Amino acid sequence: MLWIRSFLFLLGLLIVTPIFSILVILLLPLPNVTRSRIASGWAHFVMFWLRFTCNLNYEVHGQENIPDHPSIILSKHQSAWETMGLQTIFPPQVWVIKRSLLLIPFLGWAFVALAAIPIDRSAGREALKKLVENGKDRLARGLWVVIFPEGTRTAPGEKGKYHIGGAWLATKTETTVVPVAHNAGKYWRKNAFIKHPGTIQVVIGPPIKTSGLKPDQVNKQVEAWIEATMLTLN
């Protein structure tokens, strides 16, 4: 039964994603915020379809911690779920993504239209420079920036290395950081086809003001809060 439910979810996702991707591309002349709202509509549908087919829902705690101005979201990364779920929780946003994702048909084109920030992880200091340049531009357009500091998905109970990029962008632009913890990997594991029923818990942490802080200070605060919160979720 779980296999059938997961298959129906995937089928719906594969049908609707190209449609929304084409729509976002066609709306390229419109402001980024408008196109991001279209992407949010896609994410809301996916969350509904996930709940309908797989009985997988989510709850959000700490919504009072969401600032009323564009900020940088530094989130735990366990699953594909958060790439969609966060769009239903926060205002219009862009993601920092691997450059290789731009090569995926439809999805990659939509990333371009949505002003996602591609990075080459092997570029070192040059990648940080580009991140700050592009991140500052997106924030100025009224968009939030989503970064997964661990860089790749981790299994429940595991912790990856927290890379400095998100904290670097936040301190260089003096932008507020919002840490996010969740246990999506408990129900939708990395590279897993089966989606298990249940309720994902998403916790939004107190915003971190970055003015006067160094990147490593921000990074340590984010890591400490996320990992401590993950212990309560696991």
C-alpha positions as CSV (number, residue, x, y, z in Angstrom):
1,M,0.0,0.0,0.0
2,L,2.8,2.4,0.8
3,W,4.4,1.7,-2.5
4,I,1.1,2.5,-4.4
5,R,0.6,5.7,-2.4
6,S,4.2,6.8,-3.0
7,F,3.8,6.0,-6.7
8,L,0.7,8.2,-7.0
9,F,2.5,11.0,-5.3
10,L,5.4,10.8,-7.7
11,L,3.1,10.6,-10.7
12,G,1.3,13.8,-9.6
13,L,4.6,15.5,-8.9
14,L,6.0,14.6,-12.4
15,I,2.8,15.9,-14.0
16,V,2.5,19.2,-12.2
17,T,6.1,20.3,-12.0
18,P,6.7,20.8,-15.8
19,I,3.4,22.8,-15.9
20,F,4.5,25.2,-13.1
21,S,8.0,25.4,-14.5
22,I,6.7,26.5,-17.9
23,L,4.4,29.0,-16.3
24,V,7.3,30.5,-14.3
25,I,9.4,30.8,-17.4
26,L,6.5,32.4,-19.4
27,L,6.2,35.0,-16.6
28,L,9.9,36.0,-16.8
29,P,9.1,39.6,-17.6
30,L,7.3,40.0,-14.2
31,P,9.1,40.8,-10.9
32,N,10.9,38.0,-9.1
33,V,8.5,38.1,-6.2
34,T,5.6,37.4,-8.5
35,R,7.3,34.4,-10.0
36,S,8.2,33.2,-6.5
37,R,4.6,33.3,-5.5
38,I,3.9,31.0,-8.5
39,A,6.5,28.6,-7.1
40,S,4.8,28.8,-3.7
41,G,1.6,27.8,-5.4
42,W,3.3,24.7,-6.8
43,A,4.7,23.9,-3.3
44,H,1.3,24.2,-1.7
45,F,-0.2,21.8,-4.2
46,V,2.7,19.4,-3.7
47,M,2.1,19.5,0.1
48,F,-1.6,18.9,-0.4
49,W,-0.9,16.0,-2.8
50,L,1.6,14.5,-0.4
51,R,-1.0,14.7,2.4
52,F,-3.7,13.2,0.1
53,T,-1.7,10.3,-1.3
54,C,0.8,9.5,1.5
55,N,-1.0,10.8,4.6
56,L,2.2,12.9,5.3
57,N,1.5,16.2,6.9
58,Y,3.5,18.8,8.8
59,E,3.3,21.1,11.8
60,V,5.2,24.4,12.2
61,H,6.3,25.7,15.6
62,G,7.8,29.1,16.2
63,Q,6.1,31.0,13.4
64,E,6.3,34.1,15.7
65,N,10.0,34.0,15.0
66,I,9.6,34.9,11.3
67,P,10.9,38.4,10.8
68,D,8.9,40.9,8.8
69,H,11.8,41.6,6.4
70,P,13.9,39.5,4.0
71,S,16.2,37.2,5.9
72,I,18.4,34.2,5.4
73,I,17.0,30.8,6.3
74,L,19.6,28.3,7.4
75,S,17.9,24.9,7.5
76,K,18.6,21.3,8.4
77,H,18.7,19.2,5.2
78,Q,17.4,15.6,5.5
79,S,15.0,15.2,2.6
80,A,13.6,16.6,-0.6
81,W,10.6,17.6,1.5
82,E,12.1,20.9,2.8
83,T,12.9,22.2,-0.7
84,M,9.1,22.3,-1.1
85,G,7.8,22.6,2.4
86,L,9.8,25.8,3.3
87,Q,8.1,27.6,0.4
88,T,4.7,27.2,2.1
89,I,6.0,28.5,5.4
90,F,8.2,31.5,4.5
91,P,7.7,34.6,2.2
92,P,8.9,34.5,-1.5
93,Q,12.4,33.0,-1.5
94,V,15.3,31.9,-3.6
95,W,17.6,28.9,-2.9
96,V,21.4,28.5,-3.1
97,I,21.8,25.4,-5.2
98,K,24.4,23.3,-6.8
99,R,25.2,24.5,-10.3
100,S,24.6,21.1,-11.8
101,L,20.8,21.3,-10.9
102,L,20.4,23.9,-13.6
103,L,20.9,21.1,-16.2
104,I,17.7,19.3,-15.1
105,P,15.0,19.8,-17.8
106,F,12.1,22.1,-16.7
107,L,13.3,22.2,-13.1
108,G,16.6,23.7,-14.0
109,W,15.0,26.3,-16.3
110,A,12.6,27.2,-13.5
111,F,15.5,27.7,-11.1
112,V,16.9,30.2,-13.6
113,A,13.6,32.0,-13.9
114,L,13.2,32.1,-10.1
115,A,16.7,33.7,-9.7
116,A,18.1,30.8,-7.7
117,I,21.8,31.3,-6.8
118,P,24.0,28.5,-8.3
119,I,27.4,27.9,-6.8
120,D,30.4,25.8,-7.8
121,R,31.5,24.2,-4.5
122,S,35.0,23.6,-5.9
123,A,35.6,27.3,-6.5
124,G,36.5,28.1,-2.9
125,R,36.8,31.8,-2.1
126,E,35.5,32.8,-5.5
127,A,32.3,30.9,-4.7
128,L,31.9,32.9,-1.5
129,K,32.4,36.1,-3.5
130,K,29.7,35.2,-6.0
131,L,27.4,34.1,-3.1
132,V,27.6,37.5,-1.4
133,E,27.2,39.3,-4.7
134,N,24.1,37.4,-5.8
135,G,22.7,37.1,-2.3
136,K,22.9,40.8,-1.8
137,D,21.1,41.3,-5.1
138,R,18.2,38.9,-4.2
139,L,17.7,40.4,-0.7
140,A,17.5,43.8,-2.2
141,R,14.7,42.6,-4.5
142,G,12.7,41.6,-1.4
143,L,13.4,37.9,-1.6
144,W,14.5,35.6,1.2
145,V,17.5,33.4,0.7
146,V,17.4,29.7,1.7
147,I,20.7,27.8,2.4
148,F,21.3,24.3,3.7
149,P,24.6,24.8,5.6
150,E,25.4,21.1,5.6
151,G,25.3,21.2,1.8
152,T,23.8,17.7,1.3
153,R,21.1,15.6,2.9
154,T,21.9,13.8,6.1
155,A,20.2,10.7,7.6
156,P,18.1,11.2,10.8
157,G,20.5,11.3,13.8
158,E,23.4,12.3,11.7
159,K,25.1,15.7,11.4
160,G,27.1,17.0,8.5
161,K,29.8,19.7,8.5
162,Y,28.2,23.2,8.7
163,H,29.8,25.2,5.9
164,I,30.4,28.9,6.3
165,G,28.7,30.2,3.2
166,G,25.3,31.1,4.7
167,A,26.9,32.8,7.7
168,W,29.4,34.6,5.4
169,L,26.5,36.0,3.3
170,A,24.6,37.0,6.5
171,T,27.5,38.9,8.1
172,K,28.7,40.6,4.9
173,T,25.1,41.9,4.2
174,E,24.2,42.3,7.9
175,T,21.1,40.2,7.3
176,T,19.1,38.4,10.0
177,V,19.5,34.6,10.1
178,V,16.5,32.3,10.8
179,P,17.6,28.8,11.8
180,V,15.2,25.9,11.0
181,A,15.1,22.3,12.3
182,H,12.8,19.5,11.2
183,N,12.5,15.8,11.1
184,A,11.4,15.2,7.5
185,G,14.0,12.5,7.0
186,K,12.1,10.3,9.5
187,Y,9.3,10.0,6.9
188,W,10.9,10.8,3.6
189,R,14.5,9.6,3.6
190,K,17.3,10.6,1.3
191,N,16.9,8.9,-2.1
192,A,14.0,6.8,-0.8
193,F,11.0,6.1,-2.9
194,I,8.6,5.3,-0.1
195,K,7.0,8.2,1.9
196,H,5.8,7.1,5.3
197,P,2.6,8.5,6.9
198,G,3.0,10.8,9.8
199,T,3.4,14.5,10.8
200,I,6.7,16.3,10.1
201,Q,7.7,18.7,12.9
202,V,9.2,22.0,11.7
203,V,10.7,24.3,14.3
204,I,11.7,27.9,13.5
205,G,14.3,29.3,15.9
206,P,14.8,32.8,17.3
207,P,16.2,35.1,14.6
208,I,19.9,35.9,14.9
209,K,21.1,39.5,14.4
210,T,24.4,39.3,12.5
211,S,25.6,42.9,12.8
212,G,29.0,42.9,14.5
213,L,29.4,39.2,14.4
214,K,31.9,37.1,12.5
215,P,30.9,34.3,10.1
216,D,32.2,31.6,12.4
217,Q,30.2,33.0,15.4
218,V,27.0,33.0,13.4
219,N,27.7,29.5,12.0
220,K,28.3,28.1,15.5
221,Q,25.1,29.6,16.9
222,V,23.1,28.2,14.0
223,E,24.7,24.7,14.4
224,A,24.3,24.7,18.1
225,W,20.6,25.6,18.0
226,I,19.7,23.3,15.1
227,E,21.4,20.3,16.5
228,A,20.1,20.8,20.0
229,T,16.6,21.1,18.6
230,M,17.1,18.0,16.4
231,L,17.7,16.0,19.6
232,T,14.2,16.9,20.8
233,L,12.7,15.9,17.4
234,N,14.5,12.6,17.0
